[in-house]
Amino acid sequence: MNDRLVAQILKTWRVNNRITLALLGAISPKGLQAMPLGSKGRTVAEQFAHLHRVRLGWLAYNAGRARGYFYRLPKRPALTRPGLRSAFLASGNAVEALIETTLAAGTRVKAFNGSPIRWMDYLIAHDAHHRGQILLALKQNAMRLPPRIALRAMWATWMWGKK
């Protein structure tokens, strides 16, 4: 595959991970405990941990290609900002490495019709879905984030590469 195209694909994954990390960094310890009103679901911290575990699940499923990265990842991150940040950095790097390896070698991932790009797209959509749930939980609990995070970090990062 064309090296410039691979670089763009990897940059897309990094932008997604950077947005999630920016959101995590903006949430107070109290906000990490927020839960959508009327929900018996996950707290904000548990939503972040879920995102990490989904990445781990797919990395484990493709462990033949991700073995070196997968076994060093935290399986159950501490539900604190530092614990979750560390987990996201590690799983983000492992996903990136698997994407890069499969694209460079022209190999396939399991599921997603074998396409590492479709797999990455799924992970980005999954992350974005839960970021929306996180923002809703914060809003419903009167912990709305400032526009520099809620708008600029979430949207401008995609459009212009800025936080």
C-alpha positions as CSV (number, residue, x, y, z in Angstrom):
1,M,0.0,0.0,0.0
2,N,1.1,3.5,-0.7
3,D,3.2,4.9,2.2
4,R,1.4,8.3,2.1
5,L,-2.0,6.6,2.3
6,V,-0.9,4.5,5.2
7,A,0.4,7.6,7.0
8,Q,-3.0,9.3,6.5
9,I,-4.8,6.2,7.9
10,L,-2.6,6.1,10.9
11,K,-3.0,9.8,11.5
12,T,-6.8,9.3,11.4
13,W,-6.5,6.7,14.2
14,R,-4.2,9.0,16.2
15,V,-6.7,11.9,15.9
16,N,-9.5,9.7,17.3
17,N,-7.4,8.6,20.2
18,R,-6.3,12.2,20.9
19,I,-9.9,13.4,21.0
20,T,-10.8,10.7,23.5
21,L,-7.8,11.6,25.6
22,A,-8.7,15.3,25.5
23,L,-12.2,14.5,26.7
24,L,-10.9,12.4,29.5
25,G,-8.4,15.1,30.5
26,A,-11.3,17.7,30.8
27,I,-13.5,15.7,33.1
28,S,-13.3,16.2,36.9
29,P,-13.0,13.3,39.3
30,K,-16.6,14.0,40.2
31,G,-17.6,13.9,36.5
32,L,-16.0,10.5,36.1
33,Q,-18.7,9.2,38.5
34,A,-21.6,10.8,36.6
35,M,-24.2,8.5,35.0
36,P,-26.9,9.3,32.5
37,L,-30.1,10.2,34.4
38,G,-32.5,7.3,34.8
39,S,-29.8,4.9,33.8
40,K,-28.6,1.7,35.4
41,G,-25.7,1.7,33.0
42,R,-22.1,2.7,33.3
43,T,-20.5,5.8,34.9
44,V,-18.4,8.0,32.8
45,A,-15.3,6.2,34.1
46,E,-16.8,2.9,33.3
47,Q,-17.6,4.1,29.7
48,F,-13.9,4.9,29.2
49,A,-12.9,1.5,30.7
50,H,-15.4,-0.2,28.3
51,L,-13.8,1.5,25.3
52,H,-10.4,0.2,26.4
53,R,-11.7,-3.3,27.0
54,V,-13.3,-3.4,23.5
55,R,-10.0,-2.5,22.0
56,L,-8.4,-5.3,24.0
57,G,-11.0,-7.7,22.9
58,W,-10.3,-7.1,19.3
59,L,-6.6,-7.1,19.8
60,A,-6.9,-10.5,21.6
61,Y,-9.1,-11.8,18.7
62,N,-6.2,-10.8,16.4
63,A,-3.6,-11.9,18.9
64,G,-1.5,-13.7,16.3
65,R,-0.7,-10.3,14.8
66,A,-0.8,-8.2,18.0
67,R,0.7,-10.7,20.5
68,G,3.7,-8.5,21.5
69,Y,1.4,-5.5,22.2
70,F,-1.6,-7.3,23.7
71,Y,0.0,-9.0,26.6
72,R,1.6,-5.7,27.9
73,L,-1.7,-3.8,28.1
74,P,-3.5,-3.1,31.3
75,K,-6.6,-5.4,31.4
76,R,-8.5,-3.6,34.1
77,P,-7.4,0.1,34.3
78,A,-8.0,2.0,37.5
79,L,-11.1,4.1,37.1
80,T,-9.2,7.3,37.6
81,R,-8.0,9.8,35.1
82,P,-4.4,8.7,35.3
83,G,-5.3,5.0,35.1
84,L,-7.6,5.5,32.2
85,R,-5.2,7.8,30.4
86,S,-2.4,5.2,30.7
87,A,-4.7,2.5,29.4
88,F,-5.8,4.6,26.4
89,L,-2.3,5.4,25.5
90,A,-1.3,1.8,25.5
91,S,-4.4,0.4,23.7
92,G,-4.3,3.3,21.2
93,N,-0.6,2.4,20.4
94,A,-1.4,-1.3,20.1
95,V,-4.3,-0.6,17.7
96,E,-2.1,1.6,15.7
97,A,0.6,-1.0,15.5
98,L,-1.8,-3.7,14.3
99,I,-3.2,-1.4,11.6
100,E,0.3,-0.4,10.5
101,T,1.5,-4.0,10.5
102,T,-1.4,-5.4,8.5
103,L,-1.4,-2.6,6.0
104,A,2.4,-2.9,5.5
105,A,2.3,-6.6,5.1
106,G,-1.0,-6.6,3.1
107,T,-2.5,-9.1,5.6
108,R,-6.0,-9.3,6.9
109,V,-7.7,-8.8,10.3
110,K,-10.3,-11.2,11.6
111,A,-13.9,-10.1,10.8
112,F,-14.7,-6.8,9.0
113,N,-14.2,-8.6,5.7
114,G,-10.5,-8.8,6.6
115,S,-10.0,-5.1,6.2
116,P,-7.9,-3.4,8.9
117,I,-9.3,0.0,7.7
118,R,-12.9,-1.2,8.3
119,W,-11.8,-2.5,11.7
120,M,-10.3,0.9,12.5
121,D,-13.5,2.6,11.3
122,Y,-15.6,0.4,13.6
123,L,-13.4,1.4,16.6
124,I,-13.6,5.1,15.7
125,A,-17.4,4.8,15.5
126,H,-17.6,2.9,18.7
127,D,-15.4,5.5,20.5
128,A,-17.5,8.3,19.1
129,H,-20.8,6.7,20.2
130,H,-19.5,6.4,23.8
131,R,-18.0,9.9,23.7
132,G,-21.6,11.1,23.0
133,Q,-22.9,9.1,25.9
134,I,-20.2,10.6,28.1
135,L,-21.1,14.1,27.1
136,L,-24.8,13.4,27.6
137,A,-24.1,12.0,31.1
138,L,-22.1,15.1,32.0
139,K,-24.7,17.5,30.6
140,Q,-27.6,15.7,32.4
141,N,-25.6,16.0,35.7
142,A,-25.0,19.8,35.2
143,M,-21.3,19.2,34.5
144,R,-21.3,20.6,30.9
145,L,-17.8,20.9,29.5
146,P,-16.5,24.3,28.4
147,P,-16.8,25.0,24.6
148,R,-13.0,24.7,24.1
149,I,-13.4,21.0,24.9
150,A,-17.0,20.3,23.9
151,L,-16.7,21.9,20.5
152,R,-13.1,22.6,19.7
153,A,-11.5,19.4,21.0
154,M,-14.3,17.2,19.7
155,W,-14.9,18.8,16.3
156,A,-12.1,21.1,15.3
157,T,-9.5,18.3,15.9
158,W,-11.2,16.3,13.1
159,M,-11.7,19.2,10.7
160,W,-8.5,21.2,11.2
161,G,-6.2,19.1,13.3
162,K,-6.4,21.6,16.2
163,K,-7.5,21.2,19.8
